[in-house]
Amino acid sequence: MSALDTDASVRRPTVEMGAGETCHSLAWLSTRPTCLVAGMNNKSLKIFDARVDAVSAASRPTSMSSASNFTRAVHGVCVDPFLDFRVASRYDNHVVIWDTRNFDKPIVTLTQPRKISQMAWSPTRAGLLCSSMESSPQMTIHDIQSWVVMSEDGEPAVTERSIVGFDRSAGGAADAASATAAAASVLDSSFVSFSWSPVDESAIVGVTQAGKLSVVEVTERIAPSWSALHNITWAHGRKLQVYGEQSSVYDVVDDVSVRMYRRTKANYGAEQPISKNAEHVAADKEGFGLAEAWRWLDYCGDLVEKDAALKATFGDKRFPGVRTALLLDNPSSSNAANPEVKMMPWRMENQSKATKTRKV
């Protein structure tokens, strides 16, 4: 490998690296422009530092590798543009991800069903690695959500999802000829190369085996979060989508907890007189009985307050219930009611001749 000085009038290498070795792939580190990582000799990855002192520049020095490891994954080396210590390489059907700060062993190895043909990191979103397979119309998005360094047991959380660049609806063939044509169509739709869009973070442009360009949309992985205050939140690309408690979503989804929350914010249950609480629930289709209960409580309270005899009987019980009114809560009282039990027929509404007996 040789590094050239493009500003010089005579194009000649400024430094040579890996003399006598075979280089299979290489990539520059984004934040360290004098360093590159290369797959060498079908057995190792090496990091080279191409810095040359001004005094010895004319001697065309040979750079020595600053770090290396032993691996078969020496092809398709690429560096994450957001984290240049995160490096990916491949061999056969394996995607291998490295951390240059702990270069002895890979952080994670991902196995695919077919041989990997190309890999590339997203230039617009951190942690997204796309890989394509030979003779396959499918590409795989590897989403690295966390990164654990210098840990024996910890591995990064990696989720995978597949994307395709052709319409699968042509797959259900009825006869052998149609099945053969469909298989040929799938083969022609296989990707031989692809590139991330530098502007659109959800677009990949691929070249199929038939020589056609195909724009593939990277669908979002939706992971919603629902807060205790009824805010639904999820990530959409670089944006954060939020549906708050006032959103029209809750007009469609009749959630009783949202109704309780809205009523509480509107001072429901604390209105004076208490009959005003009925105004909060009267408009609800299921709130008629509840509104009548508030009005009945208000009527009972006024009745006790205005009737001196009732006030003396019930004391501080402003809203007496049936048991309190019949003095059943205190049967030892001399004023306790002694209800008489009578048996009488009860005609059913839908059965005029049938009767039931009830106690009164």
N, C-alpha and C positions, 0 to 999 in steps of 0.2 A: 504494500500500500504506500502511496505517495501523496503528500499534501502540496498543492500548487499555490503559488502567490499570483493571484489574478491581476494585481496592480503592477507587477513588474513588466518591463518592456519585453523581456525574454522569459517565456514560460518554462520554468524549470521547477522541479520539486524543492520545497524548502525543508522537508523532513520525510524520511522513509520509516515505515513501521512494518513489523512482521516480516522482515527479510527472510526469504527461504521458506515461508509458510504459505498456506492456502487460506484465503479469506472467502467465506461463503456469503456473508452479509454484514452490513455495518450501519450505524446510525449515530448522529451527533447528539450530544447532550445539550438541551436548550439553554440552561442557565450557566453552563460551563462550556463556552464555545470552542475551547481548545482541547476538549476531551471527547472521545468517541468510544463506543462499545462495538465490538466486532466478534463474529463467530469464526473461529479459526480451527483449521486442521480436522474438522469433523469431530472434535472432541472437547472443545473448551470455548468459553466466552471470555474475552479480555477487554479491559478498559485501558485505552492508550491516552497519554497526555502529549499533545503535539507542540507544547510550548518550547520555543528555541531562544536561547540567549542571543542578544544582538552581537556579542563578541564572536560567538561560534557559528553564526548563521551561514557564513560562507563555506563552512566545512561540511555542510549537508549532514547533520548528525542523525543518528538512528534513535528513535524514541523507544523507551522501554515501557512495558505494560505496568500500570499501577495496581491493577487487581485482576484476578483471573479465577476461574473455576473449571471443573471438569463436568461436561454434559454433552449429550448428543443433540440437544436443542440449539443448533447453531444457525438455523435458517430463519429468514424473515425477521431479523432483529428490528425492533421499533421501540421508541422511547415515548412515554406519556408526556405531551407538551405542557401539562400542568404540574407534574411531579417528575422531574428528570431522573430521580433515583428509582423510578418504577419502570422496569424494562420487560418487554415480552419477546419471546422467541418460540420457535416451533420445531417439531420433528414428527414425521408420520402423521398420526391423528391426535397429537398432544399439543396443547397450548400451555406454555410454561411462563410463569410470571415471576420476576426476580426483584429483589431490593438490593441496590448496589451498596447499601450500607451494611448489609449482611449477605455477602455475595457467595458464601460457601454452598448454600442449598437454596432451592426455589421456595418462594412463599407459598405458591399453590400450583398444582398441575391439573389442567382440565382436559378430559378425554372426550373426543368427538367421534361420531360413527364412521367418518371417512377421513381420508388424508387431507390435511390442511393445505390449501393452495396460497392463501394470502391473509395477512392480518394488518390492521391499522387502528390507531387510537383516534378518537374523535377530537378534532381541533377546537371544538366549541364547548364541549361538556366534559368535565373531569370524570375519570373512572370508567369511561365507556370504550370497550375494545370490541371491534368487529372482526370476525373471521369467516372466510368462505372455504368450502370444501370442493374437491375435484369432482366433476360430473354431477353436480348437485345444484338445483335452483334455489337452494336454501342458504341463508347466511345466519350466523349466530351472534347475538349481542351479549357480551359478558359485562355485567354491571357490577363493578367492585364498589361496595358501599362503605367498607371500613378497611383499615390498614393497620395491622399489628406487626410491630418490628421487634426483633430480638426477643421473641417469645417462643418457647418450646411447643406449647400446646395450641396457642392462638393462631387461627387462620382467618384471612379476610373473608367477610361475608360476600359471596359472589352469587348473583342470580343470573340465570340465562334465559333468553327468549329467542325464538326463531322468527325470521322474516323471510318472505318469499317474494320473487319478482315476477310471477306470472299468475294467471287465473287458474285456480285448481278446479273450477267447475267443469272443465273439459275432461275430467278424469273418469267419470262413470261411463265407460264405453260399453256398447251393447254387443258387439261382435268382435272377432279376432282382428279384423282389418282396422276397425276403429281403435282397438286397444293398442295395436302396433303404431298407428298414427299418433295416438296420444302419448305413447312412450317416447317417440321420436321428437314430439313437440316439447316434452319435458327436458329431454337431453339438449335440444337446441336452446332451451331457456336457462341452461346451466351457466353460472357465472365463471368467467375466466379472469376477470379483474374488476376492481371497484375502487371508489374514492369517496371519502366523506365530503359533503358540501362545506366550503369554508364560511358560508353565511347562514344557511338554513340548518339549524341544529338537529332537525329530525329527518334529513334527506341524505340518501346515499345514491350515487350514480354508479351503475354497474354495466359492464360489457358482457353480453351473453355469447354463447358459443356460436350462435347464428350471426354474430356481428352487429347486434342491435344494442342500443342504449336503453337501459331500464332504470327509471327513478323509483327507488324503494323508500317508503315512509317508515321511519322507526317509531312504532307506537309507544306511548308512554306507559310506564308501570305505575298504576294508580295504587297508592297506599293511603287511604283516607284516615283521618283522625277526628274523633267526635269528642268535643270537650264537654265539661259539666254544664257550661252555659250555652249549650246547643249550637256551637259553632262547628261546622263541618269544614275541615281543611285538608287539602292535598296539594302535592307539587305537580305543576304542569310545565315541564321544561325548566326555565329559570324563573318562572312566575309561581306565586303561591296563591292558589284559588281558595277563597273563603266564602262560605254561605253562612251568614249570621242568623240570629234568632228572628230578625225582621224579614228574612228572605221569603219570597213567594213559594219556596219549596215546602215550607211548613203549612201553606194553605192547601197544598195537595196531599201531603202526608199529615194526617190528623193525629198528631202525637199528644197524648194527654199530659205528658210532662211539660211540653211547651205551653199548653193552655194554662196549666197551673202556674208556670213561671210568669206568663203575661198577666194573669189575674193578680198575682202577688205584687208585681210592679205597679199595677193600677190601684193598689191599696184595697184590694178585695179582701173582705172579712173584717176590715177595720173601719168601715164606713159608719157614720152616725147620722141619723138613726139607722139601725141595722137593716131596715127594709130597702135602703139604697143599695145594699149588696146584690139585691135581685136584679138591678140594672146591668150588672156585669155578666150575668148568665142568661138573661131572658132571651137574648138573640140566638143562643146556641140551640140547635135542634133537639138536644137532649137535656137542656137546662131548664125546661118548664117546671118540672117537679122541684128542682132545687130553688128556683125563684119563689115558688109558692111556699116552700119551707121557711125562707127568710121572712116573707111577709107574715106567715103564721107566728113566727117567733116574735116579730115586732108587735103583733096584735096581742099576744099573751103577755108580753112585758108591759104594754100600756094598760091592759086589764088589771094586772096585779098592782101597778102603781096607782091607779085611779080608785080602786076598790079597797077601802080601809079594812074591811073584814078579811078579804083575801090576803092583804099585806100582812095582817096580824097572824093569819094561819100559816102562811108560807115563809114568813120572816125574810131572810136575805135571799131567798130563791126567787129571782126575778122572772126566770123562764121555767115554770114548773112543767114537768112532763105528766104523762098519764098516771104513772105510779105515784108521783108526788101529789097529784091532785086527788087521788083516792086514798092518800095517806098509807100506802102499802109499804113504803120504805121504813116506816116506824110503826109496826103493828101493835106495840105496847101502849101507844098513845090512846087516851080515852076518847079522842075524837076520830080514831081510826075507823074507816068505813068498813061495814060488814056486808059485802056484796051478796046478793041472793042469786042462786043458780037456777035458771029456768031452762027447760027443754022445749024447743019450738022447731017446727019444720022450716027448711031452707030450700026454696025451689031453685034448681039450676037454670041458667039462662037458655041453654040449648036442649035441656031435657025437662019438659014441662011436668011430666008425671013423676020424675025421680025426685026424691027428697033426701036431704041429709039432716042429721041432728047436730046441733051446735050448742055450746054452753054460753050463757050470757051472765 
